[in-house]
Amino acid sequence: MAISRGSADQVIALAAASPIFKNVLAARPGWTAAAYDSGNSYGIWRVQFWDTEGEDIGWADVSLTKGRLYAWESNVGATDEQKTAVRGTLLDFL
């Protein structure tokens, strides 16, 4: 008998709602994601996020049964607006 380990859509939704990715994804409308069940005995899924241009946003290793992210990486830098907001302060400091 096969045991259900959830679905890719469920895992993507869990990772996207996490504090790690929530704001990052909100700032990038049209993002896409894919997930696959790693098949390991811990039930860990890998989720990968991309922006509309196909650039890597980040990834997460997710346990749907535990409802948590175990590892992640976000490859997102600061936006131009964020850079402008701190530029003066940084230059004054230097």
PDB file of N, CA, C and O in Angstrom, chain B, residues numbered from 101:
ATOM      1  N   MET B 101       0.833  -1.169   0.000  1.00  0.00           N
ATOM      2  CA  MET B 101       0.000   0.000   0.000  1.00  0.00           C
ATOM      3  C   MET B 101       0.890   1.248   0.000  1.00  0.00           C
ATOM      4  O   MET B 101       1.782   1.379   0.838  1.00  0.00           O
ATOM      5  N   ALA B 102       0.646   2.149  -0.928  1.00  0.00           N
ATOM      6  CA  ALA B 102       1.417   3.386  -1.014  1.00  0.00           C
ATOM      7  C   ALA B 102       0.919   4.393   0.011  1.00  0.00           C
ATOM      8  O   ALA B 102      -0.281   4.495   0.264  1.00  0.00           O
ATOM      9  N   ILE B 103       1.837   5.124   0.589  1.00  0.00           N
ATOM     10  CA  ILE B 103       1.502   6.164   1.562  1.00  0.00           C
ATOM     11  C   ILE B 103       1.624   7.510   0.866  1.00  0.00           C
ATOM     12  O   ILE B 103       2.647   7.816   0.253  1.00  0.00           O
ATOM     13  N   SER B 104       0.567   8.313   0.970  1.00  0.00           N
ATOM     14  CA  SER B 104       0.593   9.632   0.343  1.00  0.00           C
ATOM     15  C   SER B 104       1.560  10.537   1.089  1.00  0.00           C
ATOM     16  O   SER B 104       1.532  10.619   2.317  1.00  0.00           O
ATOM     17  N   ARG B 105       2.413  11.213   0.337  1.00  0.00           N
ATOM     18  CA  ARG B 105       3.370  12.140   0.927  1.00  0.00           C
ATOM     19  C   ARG B 105       3.023  13.567   0.543  1.00  0.00           C
ATOM     20  O   ARG B 105       3.868  14.454   0.659  1.00  0.00           O
ATOM     21  N   GLY B 106       1.792  13.811   0.086  1.00  0.00           N
ATOM     22  CA  GLY B 106       1.363  15.144  -0.294  1.00  0.00           C
ATOM     23  C   GLY B 106       1.549  15.374  -1.776  1.00  0.00           C
ATOM     24  O   GLY B 106       1.806  14.450  -2.548  1.00  0.00           O
ATOM     25  N   SER B 107       1.410  16.645  -2.153  1.00  0.00           N
ATOM     26  CA  SER B 107       1.548  16.996  -3.560  1.00  0.00           C
ATOM     27  C   SER B 107       2.509  18.164  -3.720  1.00  0.00           C
ATOM     28  O   SER B 107       2.797  18.889  -2.768  1.00  0.00           O
ATOM     29  N   ALA B 108       2.995  18.332  -4.935  1.00  0.00           N
ATOM     30  CA  ALA B 108       3.904  19.437  -5.230  1.00  0.00           C
ATOM     31  C   ALA B 108       3.234  20.776  -4.933  1.00  0.00           C
ATOM     32  O   ALA B 108       3.872  21.676  -4.387  1.00  0.00           O
ATOM     33  N   ASP B 109       1.966  20.918  -5.282  1.00  0.00           N
ATOM     34  CA  ASP B 109       1.253  22.179  -5.020  1.00  0.00           C
ATOM     35  C   ASP B 109       1.203  22.505  -3.532  1.00  0.00           C
ATOM     36  O   ASP B 109       1.371  23.661  -3.145  1.00  0.00           O
ATOM     37  N   GLN B 110       0.975  21.503  -2.702  1.00  0.00           N
ATOM     38  CA  GLN B 110       0.936  21.717  -1.246  1.00  0.00           C
ATOM     39  C   GLN B 110       2.293  22.172  -0.717  1.00  0.00           C
ATOM     40  O   GLN B 110       2.373  23.069   0.122  1.00  0.00           O
ATOM     41  N   VAL B 111       3.338  21.556  -1.205  1.00  0.00           N
ATOM     42  CA  VAL B 111       4.685  21.874  -0.737  1.00  0.00           C
ATOM     43  C   VAL B 111       5.101  23.274  -1.197  1.00  0.00           C
ATOM     44  O   VAL B 111       5.703  24.026  -0.431  1.00  0.00           O
ATOM     45  N   ILE B 112       4.784  23.618  -2.433  1.00  0.00           N
ATOM     46  CA  ILE B 112       5.086  24.957  -2.948  1.00  0.00           C
ATOM     47  C   ILE B 112       4.354  26.003  -2.125  1.00  0.00           C
ATOM     48  O   ILE B 112       4.938  27.023  -1.761  1.00  0.00           O
ATOM     49  N   ALA B 113       3.081  25.762  -1.829  1.00  0.00           N
ATOM     50  CA  ALA B 113       2.303  26.721  -1.033  1.00  0.00           C
ATOM     51  C   ALA B 113       2.906  26.904   0.358  1.00  0.00           C
ATOM     52  O   ALA B 113       2.964  28.026   0.863  1.00  0.00           O
ATOM     53  N   LEU B 114       3.351  25.821   0.979  1.00  0.00           N
ATOM     54  CA  LEU B 114       3.966  25.901   2.304  1.00  0.00           C
ATOM     55  C   LEU B 114       5.255  26.723   2.261  1.00  0.00           C
ATOM     56  O   LEU B 114       5.464  27.597   3.103  1.00  0.00           O
ATOM     57  N   ALA B 115       6.114  26.444   1.288  1.00  0.00           N
ATOM     58  CA  ALA B 115       7.375  27.183   1.178  1.00  0.00           C
ATOM     59  C   ALA B 115       7.123  28.652   0.840  1.00  0.00           C
ATOM     60  O   ALA B 115       7.772  29.536   1.399  1.00  0.00           O
ATOM     61  N   ALA B 116       6.194  28.914  -0.064  1.00  0.00           N
ATOM     62  CA  ALA B 116       5.914  30.294  -0.485  1.00  0.00           C
ATOM     63  C   ALA B 116       5.347  31.134   0.653  1.00  0.00           C
ATOM     64  O   ALA B 116       5.561  32.346   0.689  1.00  0.00           O
ATOM     65  N   ALA B 117       4.628  30.510   1.582  1.00  0.00           N
ATOM     66  CA  ALA B 117       4.032  31.234   2.708  1.00  0.00           C
ATOM     67  C   ALA B 117       4.999  31.417   3.874  1.00  0.00           C
ATOM     68  O   ALA B 117       4.681  32.113   4.838  1.00  0.00           O
ATOM     69  N   SER B 118       6.165  30.805   3.793  1.00  0.00           N
ATOM     70  CA  SER B 118       7.134  30.891   4.894  1.00  0.00           C
ATOM     71  C   SER B 118       7.707  32.302   4.990  1.00  0.00           C
ATOM     72  O   SER B 118       7.756  33.020   3.991  1.00  0.00           O
ATOM     73  N   PRO B 119       8.142  32.705   6.187  1.00  0.00           N
ATOM     74  CA  PRO B 119       8.756  34.031   6.345  1.00  0.00           C
ATOM     75  C   PRO B 119       9.994  34.218   5.469  1.00  0.00           C
ATOM     76  O   PRO B 119      10.358  35.348   5.145  1.00  0.00           O
ATOM     77  N   ILE B 120      10.631  33.135   5.090  1.00  0.00           N
ATOM     78  CA  ILE B 120      11.841  33.205   4.279  1.00  0.00           C
ATOM     79  C   ILE B 120      11.534  33.670   2.857  1.00  0.00           C
ATOM     80  O   ILE B 120      12.305  34.435   2.278  1.00  0.00           O
ATOM     81  N   PHE B 121      10.421  33.218   2.291  1.00  0.00           N
ATOM     82  CA  PHE B 121      10.105  33.512   0.902  1.00  0.00           C
ATOM     83  C   PHE B 121       8.905  34.429   0.696  1.00  0.00           C
ATOM     84  O   PHE B 121       8.737  34.967  -0.399  1.00  0.00           O
ATOM     85  N   LYS B 122       8.083  34.622   1.688  1.00  0.00           N
ATOM     86  CA  LYS B 122       6.830  35.370   1.518  1.00  0.00           C
ATOM     87  C   LYS B 122       7.049  36.751   0.891  1.00  0.00           C
ATOM     88  O   LYS B 122       6.443  37.062  -0.135  1.00  0.00           O
ATOM     89  N   ASN B 123       7.895  37.569   1.486  1.00  0.00           N
ATOM     90  CA  ASN B 123       8.121  38.925   0.977  1.00  0.00           C
ATOM     91  C   ASN B 123       8.922  38.929  -0.319  1.00  0.00           C
ATOM     92  O   ASN B 123       8.693  39.763  -1.195  1.00  0.00           O
ATOM     93  N   VAL B 124       9.851  38.005  -0.436  1.00  0.00           N
ATOM     94  CA  VAL B 124      10.661  37.900  -1.654  1.00  0.00           C
ATOM     95  C   VAL B 124       9.758  37.620  -2.851  1.00  0.00           C
ATOM     96  O   VAL B 124       9.897  38.249  -3.900  1.00  0.00           O
ATOM     97  N   LEU B 125       8.833  36.677  -2.693  1.00  0.00           N
ATOM     98  CA  LEU B 125       7.942  36.327  -3.787  1.00  0.00           C
ATOM     99  C   LEU B 125       6.902  37.413  -4.042  1.00  0.00           C
ATOM    100  O   LEU B 125       6.518  37.648  -5.188  1.00  0.00           O
ATOM    101  N   ALA B 126       6.445  38.075  -2.983  1.00  0.00           N
ATOM    102  CA  ALA B 126       5.477  39.162  -3.148  1.00  0.00           C
ATOM    103  C   ALA B 126       6.060  40.297  -3.982  1.00  0.00           C
ATOM    104  O   ALA B 126       5.327  40.982  -4.695  1.00  0.00           O
ATOM    105  N   ALA B 127       7.355  40.497  -3.897  1.00  0.00           N
ATOM    106  CA  ALA B 127       8.019  41.560  -4.649  1.00  0.00           C
ATOM    107  C   ALA B 127       8.313  41.147  -6.095  1.00  0.00           C
ATOM    108  O   ALA B 127       8.807  41.954  -6.882  1.00  0.00           O
ATOM    109  N   ARG B 128       8.013  39.907  -6.440  1.00  0.00           N
ATOM    110  CA  ARG B 128       8.274  39.405  -7.787  1.00  0.00           C
ATOM    111  C   ARG B 128       7.030  38.733  -8.353  1.00  0.00           C
ATOM    112  O   ARG B 128       6.960  37.507  -8.431  1.00  0.00           O
ATOM    113  N   PRO B 129       6.043  39.546  -8.751  1.00  0.00           N
ATOM    114  CA  PRO B 129       4.801  38.974  -9.304  1.00  0.00           C
ATOM    115  C   PRO B 129       5.105  38.090 -10.511  1.00  0.00           C
ATOM    116  O   PRO B 129       6.003  38.378 -11.302  1.00  0.00           O
ATOM    117  N   GLY B 130       4.349  37.027 -10.632  1.00  0.00           N
ATOM    118  CA  GLY B 130       4.522  36.125 -11.763  1.00  0.00           C
ATOM    119  C   GLY B 130       5.564  35.045 -11.546  1.00  0.00           C
ATOM    120  O   GLY B 130       5.882  34.303 -12.476  1.00  0.00           O
ATOM    121  N   TRP B 131       6.108  34.939 -10.331  1.00  0.00           N
ATOM    122  CA  TRP B 131       7.110  33.913 -10.051  1.00  0.00           C
ATOM    123  C   TRP B 131       6.533  32.527 -10.339  1.00  0.00           C
ATOM    124  O   TRP B 131       5.318  32.330 -10.351  1.00  0.00           O
ATOM    125  N   THR B 132       7.414  31.598 -10.564  1.00  0.00           N
ATOM    126  CA  THR B 132       7.007  30.212 -10.778  1.00  0.00           C
ATOM    127  C   THR B 132       7.792  29.313  -9.838  1.00  0.00           C
ATOM    128  O   THR B 132       8.804  29.717  -9.265  1.00  0.00           O
ATOM    129  N   ALA B 133       7.314  28.105  -9.693  1.00  0.00           N
ATOM    130  CA  ALA B 133       7.986  27.148  -8.809  1.00  0.00           C
ATOM    131  C   ALA B 133       7.731  25.727  -9.297  1.00  0.00           C
ATOM    132  O   ALA B 133       6.767  25.454 -10.013  1.00  0.00           O
ATOM    133  N   ALA B 134       8.603  24.857  -8.897  1.00  0.00           N
ATOM    134  CA  ALA B 134       8.450  23.423  -9.131  1.00  0.00           C
ATOM    135  C   ALA B 134       8.915  22.710  -7.872  1.00  0.00           C
ATOM    136  O   ALA B 134       9.753  23.219  -7.127  1.00  0.00           O
ATOM    137  N   ALA B 135       8.360  21.530  -7.646  1.00  0.00           N
ATOM    138  CA  ALA B 135       8.756  20.750  -6.473  1.00  0.00           C
ATOM    139  C   ALA B 135       8.778  19.275  -6.831  1.00  0.00           C
ATOM    140  O   ALA B 135       8.005  18.800  -7.663  1.00  0.00           O
ATOM    141  N   TYR B 136       9.676  18.577  -6.187  1.00  0.00           N
ATOM    142  CA  TYR B 136       9.697  17.129  -6.356  1.00  0.00           C
ATOM    143  C   TYR B 136       9.954  16.461  -5.010  1.00  0.00           C
ATOM    144  O   TYR B 136      10.654  16.994  -4.149  1.00  0.00           O
ATOM    145  N   ASP B 137       9.374  15.296  -4.861  1.00  0.00           N
ATOM    146  CA  ASP B 137       9.564  14.478  -3.672  1.00  0.00           C
ATOM    147  C   ASP B 137      10.908  13.776  -3.824  1.00  0.00           C
ATOM    148  O   ASP B 137      11.120  13.025  -4.776  1.00  0.00           O
ATOM    149  N   SER B 138      11.810  14.023  -2.883  1.00  0.00           N
ATOM    150  CA  SER B 138      13.139  13.431  -2.976  1.00  0.00           C
ATOM    151  C   SER B 138      13.114  11.921  -2.777  1.00  0.00           C
ATOM    152  O   SER B 138      14.073  11.228  -3.117  1.00  0.00           O
ATOM    153  N   GLY B 139      12.020  11.415  -2.227  1.00  0.00           N
ATOM    154  CA  GLY B 139      11.897   9.974  -2.037  1.00  0.00           C
ATOM    155  C   GLY B 139      12.682   9.443  -0.851  1.00  0.00           C
ATOM    156  O   GLY B 139      12.761   8.230  -0.652  1.00  0.00           O
ATOM    157  N   ASN B 140      13.268  10.344  -0.055  1.00  0.00           N
ATOM    158  CA  ASN B 140      14.032   9.844   1.092  1.00  0.00           C
ATOM    159  C   ASN B 140      13.100   9.437   2.229  1.00  0.00           C
ATOM    160  O   ASN B 140      11.905   9.726   2.183  1.00  0.00           O
ATOM    161  N   SER B 141      13.620   8.789   3.217  1.00  0.00           N
ATOM    162  CA  SER B 141      12.792   8.262   4.303  1.00  0.00           C
ATOM    163  C   SER B 141      12.252   9.351   5.223  1.00  0.00           C
ATOM    164  O   SER B 141      11.401   9.076   6.069  1.00  0.00           O
ATOM    165  N   TYR B 142      12.737  10.591   5.070  1.00  0.00           N
ATOM    166  CA  TYR B 142      12.274  11.686   5.915  1.00  0.00           C
ATOM    167  C   TYR B 142      11.132  12.480   5.287  1.00  0.00           C
ATOM    168  O   TYR B 142      10.591  13.384   5.923  1.00  0.00           O
ATOM    169  N   GLY B 143      10.763  12.161   4.064  1.00  0.00           N
ATOM    170  CA  GLY B 143       9.663  12.848   3.398  1.00  0.00           C
ATOM    171  C   GLY B 143       9.987  14.277   2.991  1.00  0.00           C
ATOM    172  O   GLY B 143       9.108  15.138   2.990  1.00  0.00           O
ATOM    173  N   ILE B 144      11.233  14.533   2.649  1.00  0.00           N
ATOM    174  CA  ILE B 144      11.662  15.883   2.283  1.00  0.00           C
ATOM    175  C   ILE B 144      11.415  16.132   0.792  1.00  0.00           C
ATOM    176  O   ILE B 144      11.762  15.315  -0.060  1.00  0.00           O
ATOM    177  N   TRP B 145      10.817  17.265   0.511  1.00  0.00           N
ATOM    178  CA  TRP B 145      10.595  17.733  -0.856  1.00  0.00           C
ATOM    179  C   TRP B 145      11.573  18.868  -1.140  1.00  0.00           C
ATOM    180  O   TRP B 145      11.981  19.579  -0.222  1.00  0.00           O
ATOM    181  N   ARG B 146      11.949  19.040  -2.399  1.00  0.00           N
ATOM    182  CA  ARG B 146      12.765  20.181  -2.829  1.00  0.00           C
ATOM    183  C   ARG B 146      11.855  21.089  -3.656  1.00  0.00           C
ATOM    184  O   ARG B 146      11.215  20.646  -4.609  1.00  0.00           O
ATOM    185  N   VAL B 147      11.812  22.355  -3.277  1.00  0.00           N
ATOM    186  CA  VAL B 147      11.056  23.370  -4.006  1.00  0.00           C
ATOM    187  C   VAL B 147      12.051  24.351  -4.609  1.00  0.00           C
ATOM    188  O   VAL B 147      12.991  24.780  -3.941  1.00  0.00           O
ATOM    189  N   GLN B 148      11.844  24.701  -5.861  1.00  0.00           N
ATOM    190  CA  GLN B 148      12.696  25.661  -6.556  1.00  0.00           C
ATOM    191  C   GLN B 148      11.815  26.799  -7.046  1.00  0.00           C
ATOM    192  O   GLN B 148      10.744  26.560  -7.603  1.00  0.00           O
ATOM    193  N   PHE B 149      12.265  28.060  -6.840  1.00  0.00           N
ATOM    194  CA  PHE B 149      11.521  29.246  -7.263  1.00  0.00           C
ATOM    195  C   PHE B 149      12.305  29.997  -8.342  1.00  0.00           C
ATOM    196  O   PHE B 149      13.532  30.075  -8.288  1.00  0.00           O
ATOM    197  N   TRP B 150      11.576  30.554  -9.333  1.00  0.00           N
ATOM    198  CA  TRP B 150      12.159  31.387 -10.387  1.00  0.00           C
ATOM    199  C   TRP B 150      11.318  32.643 -10.576  1.00  0.00           C
ATOM    200  O   TRP B 150      10.119  32.644 -10.297  1.00  0.00           O
ATOM    201  N   ASP B 151      11.952  33.708 -11.051  1.00  0.00           N
ATOM    202  CA  ASP B 151      11.194  34.915 -11.382  1.00  0.00           C
ATOM    203  C   ASP B 151      10.655  34.791 -12.805  1.00  0.00           C
ATOM    204  O   ASP B 151      10.848  33.762 -13.452  1.00  0.00           O
ATOM    205  N   THR B 152       9.983  35.830 -13.294  1.00  0.00           N
ATOM    206  CA  THR B 152       9.350  35.765 -14.611  1.00  0.00           C
ATOM    207  C   THR B 152      10.351  35.630 -15.751  1.00  0.00           C
ATOM    208  O   THR B 152       9.992  35.189 -16.843  1.00  0.00           O
ATOM    209  N   GLU B 153      11.589  36.002 -15.508  1.00  0.00           N
ATOM    210  CA  GLU B 153      12.623  35.887 -16.540  1.00  0.00           C
ATOM    211  C   GLU B 153      13.391  34.573 -16.451  1.00  0.00           C
ATOM    212  O   GLU B 153      14.337  34.344 -17.205  1.00  0.00           O
ATOM    213  N   GLY B 154      12.978  33.713 -15.524  1.00  0.00           N
ATOM    214  CA  GLY B 154      13.639  32.424 -15.363  1.00  0.00           C
ATOM    215  C   GLY B 154      14.859  32.458 -14.468  1.00  0.00           C
ATOM    216  O   GLY B 154      15.575  31.463 -14.352  1.00  0.00           O
ATOM    217  N   GLU B 155      15.104  33.600 -13.832  1.00  0.00           N
ATOM    218  CA  GLU B 155      16.243  33.709 -12.919  1.00  0.00           C
ATOM    219  C   GLU B 155      15.911  33.019 -11.593  1.00  0.00           C
ATOM    220  O   GLU B 155      14.793  33.108 -11.087  1.00  0.00           O
ATOM    221  N   ASP B 156      16.889  32.348 -11.064  1.00  0.00           N
ATOM    222  CA  ASP B 156      16.731  31.619  -9.804  1.00  0.00           C
ATOM    223  C   ASP B 156      16.435  32.580  -8.652  1.00  0.00           C
ATOM    224  O   ASP B 156      17.164  33.549  -8.441  1.00  0.00           O
ATOM    225  N   ILE B 157      15.369  32.305  -7.915  1.00  0.00           N
ATOM    226  CA  ILE B 157      15.054  33.075  -6.703  1.00  0.00           C
ATOM    227  C   ILE B 157      15.576  32.342  -5.478  1.00  0.00           C
ATOM    228  O   ILE B 157      16.091  32.963  -4.548  1.00  0.00           O
ATOM    229  N   GLY B 158      15.445  31.036  -5.477  1.00  0.00           N
ATOM    230  CA  GLY B 158      15.925  30.252  -4.342  1.00  0.00           C
ATOM    231  C   GLY B 158      15.297  28.875  -4.315  1.00  0.00           C
ATOM    232  O   GLY B 158      14.521  28.499  -5.193  1.00  0.00           O
ATOM    233  N   TRP B 159      15.656  28.137  -3.283  1.00  0.00           N
ATOM    234  CA  TRP B 159      15.146  26.776  -3.109  1.00  0.00           C
ATOM    235  C   TRP B 159      14.888  26.517  -1.629  1.00  0.00           C
ATOM    236  O   TRP B 159      15.379  27.237  -0.759  1.00  0.00           O
ATOM    237  N   ALA B 160      14.117  25.483  -1.367  1.00  0.00           N
ATOM    238  CA  ALA B 160      13.862  25.075   0.017  1.00  0.00           C
ATOM    239  C   ALA B 160      13.672  23.570   0.074  1.00  0.00           C
ATOM    240  O   ALA B 160      13.096  22.973  -0.836  1.00  0.00           O
ATOM    241  N   ASP B 161      14.156  22.960   1.142  1.00  0.00           N
ATOM    242  CA  ASP B 161      13.869  21.565   1.460  1.00  0.00           C
ATOM    243  C   ASP B 161      12.766  21.585   2.503  1.00  0.00           C
ATOM    244  O   ASP B 161      12.921  22.167   3.577  1.00  0.00           O
ATOM    245  N   VAL B 162      11.644  20.942   2.176  1.00  0.00           N
ATOM    246  CA  VAL B 162      10.422  21.095   2.953  1.00  0.00           C
ATOM    247  C   VAL B 162       9.883  19.739   3.390  1.00  0.00           C
ATOM    248  O   VAL B 162       9.893  18.775   2.625  1.00  0.00           O
ATOM    249  N   SER B 163       9.412  19.682   4.632  1.00  0.00           N
ATOM    250  CA  SER B 163       8.674  18.520   5.118  1.00  0.00           C
ATOM    251  C   SER B 163       7.214  18.919   5.218  1.00  0.00           C
ATOM    252  O   SER B 163       6.844  19.755   6.043  1.00  0.00           O
ATOM    253  N   LEU B 164       6.400  18.328   4.389  1.00  0.00           N
ATOM    254  CA  LEU B 164       4.974  18.627   4.423  1.00  0.00           C
ATOM    255  C   LEU B 164       4.340  18.071   5.694  1.00  0.00           C
ATOM    256  O   LEU B 164       3.472  18.713   6.285  1.00  0.00           O
ATOM    257  N   THR B 165       4.762  16.891   6.115  1.00  0.00           N
ATOM    258  CA  THR B 165       4.172  16.290   7.312  1.00  0.00           C
ATOM    259  C   THR B 165       4.519  17.071   8.575  1.00  0.00           C
ATOM    260  O   THR B 165       3.717  17.131   9.507  1.00  0.00           O
ATOM    261  N   LYS B 166       5.706  17.668   8.612  1.00  0.00           N
ATOM    262  CA  LYS B 166       6.107  18.485   9.767  1.00  0.00           C
ATOM    263  C   LYS B 166       5.715  19.951   9.593  1.00  0.00           C
ATOM    264  O   LYS B 166       5.695  20.711  10.561  1.00  0.00           O
ATOM    265  N   GLY B 167       5.404  20.346   8.355  1.00  0.00           N
ATOM    266  CA  GLY B 167       5.002  21.718   8.091  1.00  0.00           C
ATOM    267  C   GLY B 167       6.119  22.723   8.267  1.00  0.00           C
ATOM    268  O   GLY B 167       5.895  23.832   8.750  1.00  0.00           O
ATOM    269  N   ARG B 168       7.333  22.334   7.872  1.00  0.00           N
ATOM    270  CA  ARG B 168       8.458  23.250   8.071  1.00  0.00           C
ATOM    271  C   ARG B 168       9.521  23.115   6.992  1.00  0.00           C
ATOM    272  O   ARG B 168       9.618  22.099   6.303  1.00  0.00           O
ATOM    273  N   LEU B 169      10.311  24.167   6.869  1.00  0.00           N
ATOM    274  CA  LEU B 169      11.460  24.176   5.972  1.00  0.00           C
ATOM    275  C   LEU B 169      12.676  23.779   6.791  1.00  0.00           C
ATOM    276  O   LEU B 169      12.882  24.271   7.901  1.00  0.00           O
ATOM    277  N   TYR B 170      13.482  22.879   6.229  1.00  0.00           N
ATOM    278  CA  TYR B 170      14.680  22.418   6.933  1.00  0.00           C
ATOM    279  C   TYR B 170      15.950  23.071   6.427  1.00  0.00           C
ATOM    280  O   TYR B 170      16.909  23.247   7.179  1.00  0.00           O
ATOM    281  N   ALA B 171      15.959  23.428   5.157  1.00  0.00           N
ATOM    282  CA  ALA B 171      17.117  24.098   4.570  1.00  0.00           C
ATOM    283  C   ALA B 171      16.587  24.972   3.439  1.00  0.00           C
ATOM    284  O   ALA B 171      15.552  24.669   2.845  1.00  0.00           O
ATOM    285  N   TRP B 172      17.301  26.055   3.145  1.00  0.00           N
ATOM    286  CA  TRP B 172      16.870  26.953   2.079  1.00  0.00           C
ATOM    287  C   TRP B 172      18.012  27.855   1.676  1.00  0.00           C
ATOM    288  O   TRP B 172      19.015  27.993   2.376  1.00  0.00           O
ATOM    289  N   GLU B 173      17.823  28.462   0.520  1.00  0.00           N
ATOM    290  CA  GLU B 173      18.745  29.482   0.052  1.00  0.00           C
ATOM    291  C   GLU B 173      17.941  30.452  -0.794  1.00  0.00           C
ATOM    292  O   GLU B 173      17.165  30.045  -1.659  1.00  0.00           O
ATOM    293  N   SER B 174      18.129  31.714  -0.542  1.00  0.00           N
ATOM    294  CA  SER B 174      17.471  32.751  -1.321  1.00  0.00           C
ATOM    295  C   SER B 174      18.540  33.523  -2.076  1.00  0.00           C
ATOM    296  O   SER B 174      19.447  34.098  -1.474  1.00  0.00           O
ATOM    297  N   ASN B 175      18.429  33.533  -3.391  1.00  0.00           N
ATOM    298  CA  ASN B 175      19.437  34.157  -4.246  1.00  0.00           C
ATOM    299  C   ASN B 175      18.994  35.538  -4.706  1.00  0.00           C
ATOM    300  O   ASN B 175      19.201  35.914  -5.860  1.00  0.00           O
ATOM    301  N   VAL B 176      18.397  36.275  -3.815  1.00  0.00           N
ATOM    302  CA  VAL B 176      17.821  37.565  -4.178  1.00  0.00           C
ATOM    303  C   VAL B 176      18.623  38.685  -3.547  1.00  0.00           C
ATOM    304  O   VAL B 176      18.850  38.696  -2.337  1.00  0.00           O
ATOM    305  N   GLY B 177      19.043  39.610  -4.358  1.00  0.00           N
ATOM    306  CA  GLY B 177      19.744  40.783  -3.859  1.00  0.00           C
ATOM    307  C   GLY B 177      18.758  41.900  -3.562  1.00  0.00           C
ATOM    308  O   GLY B 177      17.544  41.720  -3.658  1.00  0.00           O
ATOM    309  N   ALA B 178      19.285  43.025  -3.209  1.00  0.00           N
ATOM    310  CA  ALA B 178      18.450  44.189  -2.919  1.00  0.00           C
ATOM    311  C   ALA B 178      17.909  44.782  -4.217  1.00  0.00           C
ATOM    312  O   ALA B 178      18.563  44.728  -5.259  1.00  0.00           O
ATOM    313  N   THR B 179      16.709  45.347  -4.137  1.00  0.00           N
ATOM    314  CA  THR B 179      16.131  46.040  -5.285  1.00  0.00           C
ATOM    315  C   THR B 179      16.802  47.394  -5.437  1.00  0.00           C
ATOM    316  O   THR B 179      17.473  47.861  -4.517  1.00  0.00           O
ATOM    317  N   ASP B 180      16.627  48.029  -6.588  1.00  0.00           N
ATOM    318  CA  ASP B 180      17.194  49.366  -6.808  1.00  0.00           C
ATOM    319  C   ASP B 180      16.661  50.354  -5.775  1.00  0.00           C
ATOM    320  O   ASP B 180      17.398  51.216  -5.296  1.00  0.00           O
ATOM    321  N   GLU B 181      15.400  50.229  -5.438  1.00  0.00           N
ATOM    322  CA  GLU B 181      14.796  51.106  -4.433  1.00  0.00           C
ATOM    323  C   GLU B 181      15.455  50.916  -3.066  1.00  0.00           C
ATOM    324  O   GLU B 181      15.721  51.889  -2.361  1.00  0.00           O
ATOM    325  N   GLN B 182      15.714  49.671  -2.696  1.00  0.00           N
ATOM    326  CA  GLN B 182      16.380  49.388  -1.425  1.00  0.00           C
ATOM    327  C   GLN B 182      17.811  49.917  -1.421  1.00  0.00           C
ATOM    328  O   GLN B 182      18.272  50.462  -0.418  1.00  0.00           O
ATOM    329  N   LYS B 183      18.500  49.760  -2.524  1.00  0.00           N
ATOM    330  CA  LYS B 183      19.875  50.260  -2.621  1.00  0.00           C
ATOM    331  C   LYS B 183      19.914  51.774  -2.491  1.00  0.00           C
ATOM    332  O   LYS B 183      20.769  52.317  -1.791  1.00  0.00           O
ATOM    333  N   THR B 184      18.993  52.460  -3.161  1.00  0.00           N
ATOM    334  CA  THR B 184      18.923  53.917  -3.101  1.00  0.00           C
ATOM    335  C   THR B 184      18.645  54.397  -1.679  1.00  0.00           C
ATOM    336  O   THR B 184      19.202  55.402  -1.238  1.00  0.00           O
ATOM    337  N   ALA B 185      17.786  53.681  -0.969  1.00  0.00           N
ATOM    338  CA  ALA B 185      17.402  54.083   0.378  1.00  0.00           C
ATOM    339  C   ALA B 185      18.587  54.060   1.349  1.00  0.00           C
ATOM    340  O   ALA B 185      18.619  54.861   2.284  1.00  0.00           O
ATOM    341  N   VAL B 186      19.543  53.179   1.156  1.00  0.00           N
ATOM    342  CA  VAL B 186      20.657  53.059   2.102  1.00  0.00           C
ATOM    343  C   VAL B 186      21.984  53.618   1.567  1.00  0.00           C
ATOM    344  O   VAL B 186      22.965  53.695   2.306  1.00  0.00           O
ATOM    345  N   ARG B 187      22.014  53.998   0.317  1.00  0.00           N
ATOM    346  CA  ARG B 187      23.263  54.449  -0.296  1.00  0.00           C
ATOM    347  C   ARG B 187      23.918  55.600   0.470  1.00  0.00           C
ATOM    348  O   ARG B 187      25.111  55.538   0.766  1.00  0.00           O
ATOM    349  N   GLY B 188      23.162  56.639   0.791  1.00  0.00           N
ATOM    350  CA  GLY B 188      23.694  57.795   1.493  1.00  0.00           C
ATOM    351  C   GLY B 188      24.289  57.426   2.846  1.00  0.00           C
ATOM    352  O   GLY B 188      25.381  57.873   3.198  1.00  0.00           O
ATOM    353  N   THR B 189      23.576  56.624   3.586  1.00  0.00           N
ATOM    354  CA  THR B 189      24.028  56.193   4.908  1.00  0.00           C
ATOM    355  C   THR B 189      25.336  55.411   4.809  1.00  0.00           C
ATOM    356  O   THR B 189      26.261  55.631   5.591  1.00  0.00           O
ATOM    357  N   LEU B 190      25.405  54.505   3.846  1.00  0.00           N
ATOM    358  CA  LEU B 190      26.625  53.714   3.677  1.00  0.00           C
ATOM    359  C   LEU B 190      27.815  54.581   3.259  1.00  0.00           C
ATOM    360  O   LEU B 190      28.921  54.416   3.773  1.00  0.00           O
ATOM    361  N   LEU B 191      27.581  55.496   2.335  1.00  0.00           N
ATOM    362  CA  LEU B 191      28.677  56.367   1.889  1.00  0.00           C
ATOM    363  C   LEU B 191      29.154  57.281   3.022  1.00  0.00           C
ATOM    364  O   LEU B 191      30.351  57.543   3.144  1.00  0.00           O
ATOM    365  N   ASP B 192      28.224  57.766   3.847  1.00  0.00           N
ATOM    366  CA  ASP B 192      28.602  58.582   5.003  1.00  0.00           C
ATOM    367  C   ASP B 192      29.444  57.781   5.989  1.00  0.00           C
ATOM    368  O   ASP B 192      30.386  58.302   6.587  1.00  0.00           O
ATOM    369  N   PHE B 193      29.093  56.515   6.147  1.00  0.00           N
ATOM    370  CA  PHE B 193      29.807  55.647   7.077  1.00  0.00           C
ATOM    371  C   PHE B 193      31.225  55.373   6.579  1.00  0.00           C
ATOM    372  O   PHE B 193      32.174  55.349   7.362  1.00  0.00           O
ATOM    373  N   LEU B 194      31.352  55.173   5.298  1.00  0.00           N
ATOM    374  CA  LEU B 194      32.661  54.841   4.721  1.00  0.00           C
ATOM    375  C   LEU B 194      33.523  56.077   4.675  1.00  0.00           C
ATOM    376  O   LEU B 194      34.666  56.016   4.223  1.00  0.00           O
TER     377      LEU B 194
END
